[in-house]
Amino acid sequence: MKKRLLSIAFVAAMAATAGWNFTQSENKVNLSDLALENVEALANTEMGSGTCFGAGAGGTNVTCYGGSTICCWAHTNIFGKN
């Protein structure tokens, strides 16, 4: 009986430790308004034209998103295959 009680206490302690470690490892990042504005400013282009540069015949394989934000990629991989 004593051995079983000790085993149950050990399992409960391990479960409590695992639960505490899990809650401590959660990444909770709260950015301030200033930090969010800085991220947005860094993401925006200074050109403002929305022009994208990429690979492809006549630039046809380039996809662009956002008005003045340049976030482009070419639909052609480095070996020239689609």
C-alpha positions, -999 to 999 in steps of 0.1 A, spaced: 0 0 0 28 24 9 46 16 -24 14 23 -44 8 56 -26 44 66 -33 40 57 -70 8 78 -73 25 107 -56 55 105 -79 32 104 -110 12 134 -97 45 153 -91 57 145 -126 24 156 -141 25 189 -122 60 195 -133 52 188 -169 22 211 -167 42 239 -151 69 236 -178 43 237 -205 28 269 -192 62 285 -188 73 276 -223 44 293 -241 56 323 -261 34 352 -253 47 383 -271 27 415 -268 40 441 -292 33 478 -284 17 500 -310 51 516 -317 67 482 -324 38 473 -347 42 506 -366 79 499 -370 72 465 -384 47 479 -408 71 507 -418 99 482 -425 76 461 -446 65 490 -468 87 500 -498 101 534 -501 94 535 -539 56 535 -534 50 522 -570 44 486 -561 69 475 -588 82 440 -584 114 426 -598 118 389 -604 126 361 -628 104 351 -658 99 360 -694 90 397 -695 83 395 -657 52 373 -664 61 348 -636 61 374 -608 32 376 -583 28 408 -563 6 415 -533 -2 448 -515 -4 483 -529 29 499 -520 42 469 -502 66 448 -522 62 411 -514 71 393 -546 84 359 -556 90 342 -589 70 312 -599 102 298 -615 126 279 -594 164 283 -596 166 257 -624 141 276 -647 113 250 -643 78 261 -633 
